[in-house]
Structure formats: structure tokens, C-alpha cells
Amino acid sequence: MRNCAVLLVMSLVGCSGCSSGETPPSPDEDLTGRRDGGIWSPDRGLGIEVLARAQPLPPSHRAVAAELRPDAGPGPFTDMRVHVELDGRVRTVPCTVPSGSYCDGFAVVDPGGQLVAVDTYAYLGAKPSCRSRWTEGTRLASVAGIWQQRISGSGALSVLALATCDGLDGIEQPLDARSPPSDDVRLLLAGWAPGRLVSVRGIVVARWKSSSGAFGFALQDPDGAPSSGVKLVRARNSPVPASAPEVGDQVRVTARTARSGEHLLEL
């Protein structure tokens, strides 16, 4: 009788120790629906929440020059960290990464003639401190950055966008620790739909910002698995009050997927 009474009281008042009255799932329970609900039906408004600072970056994808050719097009490592060993030479003429009347980058050509287009503007801006390091004929043993797809004139161009000056001949450091696991970005891309409100967690791996209030960054799952990177932009006229996070921040972003169909989040 006493046990029955306790059960009856608990059923009436609920469980004060449970999260929002939910029972924790069993290990065998399918979590797909619950995870998708968190991504596609967020219970928070548009914005950026910093969950942790100075987190280890996801490991870079070790690419080869042929995989990163300018006409490669989007692939599983788009908007993700990549590192390529190519032992090549810088070529600045003709311009490989044009932007109107400006040249936003250079090419690295390996001994076999494979070419990688390197975007110096996307995250470094117009006058990066290391711009003297890519003069014509300079030898580069490796290049690292964010693999991006951008429009050049009337066509698409695949580029490796330098996230920092360390992307030139930088040494990939082994990770001593990993950020808390998350596969939000991977799940978002797998079920991508334009014009939807979504909420995802990830690590900021590259960032740009301007004095106008506009900014953008690349967000990636901590494990660096394929198809786990996405871009976010905040236009200068956006009504959403948000500040640009720092590289290495673990953030939760609530934004809308672009209506163009491109894998882009917008604030």
C-alpha cells in the first residue's frame, strides 16, 4: 500500500529532478527524432550563444592537390578545415581569384602542374600582415585553410581560404584534447531545407568581421568528419543583436537556412 501511495503521488506532482518533465532515454532508444527536434524546432530566438571558449579545433582533412583544384566544385569537405602538402610555387599572374578589379588571392602550382587557388581575402581581409609571403615564385610546402565555393564572374570557383597567416607552411599540431562531441552540423546538412529556423552547435574555425556590424564564420562539428561544416553570415542591416564569436569558441547558433539552397545560415 505504501509503495502504491508513493507512485500515485509521483504521478500527480511529476519529477522535480527530471529535465522539463522528460524521462532520460534508454541506451537503446532511437535519438534521431529528438535530435532533429532540437535542430529544426529550436525553443530559442535568433542569435549566438557562446558555450565555451578556447576549444581545440577539429582536425584538418588531409587533402591532395588534385582534390582541391579550382573546378572541383562542392564536396564533403566544403566549409571545413583542410591541409594540403604540395611543395609548390606561388603564381600571381594571371590572377586566379579575381574580385572585380582586384585580385583576392594567388595560385600554388605543384611540380606535377596541379593548381590550388588560395583565397587571401575571405577571412584575412584586404591587407593581411603576411601578404608579402605570397610573391611570385615563392615556394610553399603546405597550405591550410577553409575549403570554400565562391562565385568568380559568371562561374563557380573552388578555393582554399586562409583562415590565418599560419596557413602558409604551418605545422598541424596534434590535439591534446577534444571538444565535447556534437554532430549537429552533420545532421543539419543531411536534412537541409531552405528558409527554415534551425539551432546547431559547433566550433568556430574561421571568422571575419567589419566595423559595420557585418560578420561571418565557418562552423564545424568537433570531430572533423566529412560533411560537418557550414557558413553563417550576419548582414550589416540585420535586426538580430549578435557579436562575432572568436575562432575556437564552441557556440550554439539559432539562424535561418538560406532560401537560395546554398548551405548558408543567415542572421
Steps between C-alpha positions, in 0.01 A plus 500: 500500500779738593678442166177557311445828682849622411449414134166680500648818648787499247258460212303804621782744579758384242873466544683809621836348403408432138584745219173670395311197622670271245621153586863445399517271194621145535827406326309307236254779422515660156611861557462618141161661548602679817820631343321615188244676720781692667639609162181568307270619781715721724344638815715816489514814289748594228849561630835356608575348839863432597513169688879483558812694406838391361396151394726273290425536130375197307775307321570615143413280206827393336435577136704456182548772238281323241211493748521879543514611138307824422230318302447225761160633611330439837582180683493334841771735635341830393523769773732277702865514605735345243879464483695413187869416456594603147858637482393756241577846370286812527351635178342845509463571126245446360279559804342175617252652749362817337251733669398780264815702434684342793682172550396326821760227500755297313566151366738234623622267225663171599781331298240290314306807383211460746364840604333611825328841512565672833258772614675760717203735549213290637624489861822709497360815338656737249840560665610199707833523679639203307426622146871528422527121534324418174708685244549344157713185509503458879527136603231362732520153651143499633183708513212472750168678526126465436383331179243731340289541192460854368381679189763639265342697219223281361643171624582318821849479643631257760754665732698429811432809716779584745352523849824636649850580374608174668332323209814562295754228579340453840555182702185308590525450875370172650198543722547449873128521565171502315195721537175344624358278223224635278365405159251786459653640179511156339132443581411847374665441162351152467147642532562843346195705401501868396341774709475301825572610856772277645726476804840329485814470712855493370852643515584829327797419271531828305348847527481843338335818623465865402446831677147513351384213723504244221689177564521138400665179611542132423346260753607136523427187704785430745602167346573635151296226331398551134200725433518672838575863406268793427531878459303770683470867406347801673433792266562854624125577483399189695258574788647212703723628784810280481878535521760305306639207701869416515678212325496208744168596659246223541170665414133429457360687200130555437453632147318439174618290211548702181210492255742475207567133575865572581621348827506834677350616832376858529439726800 
